[in-house]
Structures are given as C-alpha cells and as structure tokens.
C-alpha cells in the first residue's frame, strides 16, 4: 500500500561504540555464571546409600515456633556437608537432632539404618565454644575424654600428643585454657574431638567467634585434617564463603519454617584456598540464591471477609436529637 512507511528491521547487534564496548564485560560475566553452574550441581543421594538419613523431619518448640518442616537429607559416608542459611532457619536444630540432643516432633533420623533416639559414641558434637575444662591442661582435656571412652591409661598420653601435633599445638601440652588464644582453644577442642575417633563429626559454627585471619587458618587446618581422615562431617555456618571453602556439599536452608531449599554438590578440587577464583564466583552465585529464598515460605492467600455495609443516611440528613 502506498503512503505507509515500511517497518524498520532492528539491527541484530548494537552499533553504538559505547554499547559495543560493554560486550567483553558481559561475555566475561556470562562465563563466570556458567562456571558457577558447572561447579555447583544438584545433589541426589538415595536413602539406602546414605550413612545419615533424615526423612520428613519436623520440629515445633513449646512456644509453637516451627523450627523445621518436612526436611529430607541424605549424607554419604565421608562427605563434608555444610548446612547454610540465615539465623532462624533451623540449621542448628537439625544438627542437634542428628546429635540426639533434640527429639524431633515429626519424621525420622537414622545413622547406618538405625534410628537415633539420643546421644551416641559414633557421633560427636562440637559447640560454638571450645568447652574445655578450665582446670585441666590441653593434654589433660584430651586424656580425660579418652578415659571416659575407656581407652587404657598406657595409651592415653601417646594418643593425646599425636592429635596435639595434628592440630599444631606442640609445645602447649601442659598449658591451661585461660593461657590460650581463641584459635588455640578451638584447636585443642578439635584435637579432643578427633582423638575420640567418632564416625560422624557434628560442628555448630565452631569458628564463628574467631577473628578473620584465625578463622581462615582454622578452615585450612580442618580441611587438611578432613582430607587425611575422610570423616563424615556435618558443619553449620551462616558464612557462604566458609561453606564453599570446606564443603563437598552445601545445603541451603530458609526460615519460617526451617526447610531445605537447595542441595548442591561442590565440584571444586581440594585443597581450596580462600582466594580461589572459582570459590569467589560460587560465593556470589550462592549469595544470590540465598537472597531469593530468605523470606518466609509462601502461604495460601486468606480470603478477606466483605466489608460491613455502612448504614444508609437519608437524603435529607439525620434528625436532630431532642433537647
């Protein structure tokens, strides 16, 4: 038809020099995003192949707060699983249920196919504090635990000293806890835990109170010990970088009610360093995932009742009250 303008065909690529200059940066960002996806893959572990099996776990405290709801988690032997999420997402409640310190109000927790009904020698829980006996030395704290486990007296000192060397506390065997720094106390607590030789090590933010430099040192130490021993570890943290630095799997949890929203395998070779480029890219990706899930679980909309009708007012107004 004559008189009508022909539609313009958009150019497939921007022609502005300023816009073209952004393409290298956009390609680099896309490459990093793809790298994060390659290193983080959904985890699929069958219950019959798991050392720790959690099924439909729920827990409600006496004040009616729902700490956990329908949590399913299977952990293979030798895995280092980090429970990651904001405060109030139930990660510590889940850890204490694994330790047998909390009796869930719903669901099941088992290890090696046997239900967990309380604490047991095959599991050891490390708290946020070192929890050392203040009147015992570093060696004394370890030998006391070994005595409680039934290790013969002749073997206790040698075994304690071996784990003191492993956590790099040689020379502090006869030192009391108040004479140690925070990081050294946590190393002594870790030595005691490893000397007990549990099948499963449960750790509740053990490095949360340490300064940044000491925390990195403890992460590298724990990583090297795990690579040497192959222990099954479940580690609670709210630090994304720490979870990806240590974990072979990262389980993302969300609050109100506490629930698992992502279960990701970390395919980054060990040993890992805090400055690894792949680690930092994954950290950015997981932080974005957490921002998406940190809100409360979606609820069904509650229908509102219709508004009450206003009383009709006559056109000529209300009658004046009699005096």
Secondary structure, 3 states (H helix, E strand, C coil): CCCCCCCCCCCCCCCCHHHHCCHHHHHHHHHHHHHHHHHEEECCCCHHHCCEEEEEEEEECCCCCEEEEEEEEEECCCCEEEEECCCCCCHHHHHHHHHCCCCCCEEEEEECCEECCCCCCCEEEECCCCCCCCCCEHHHHHHHHHHHHCCCHHHHHHHHHHHHHHCCCCCCCCCEHHHCCHHHHHHHHHHHHHHCCCCEEEEECCCCCCCHHHHHHHHHHHHHHHHHHCCEEEEEECCHHHHHHHCCEEEEEECCCCEEEEEEEECCCCCCCCCCHHHHHHHHHHHHHHHHHCCCCCCCCCCCCCCCCCCCCCCCCCCCCCC
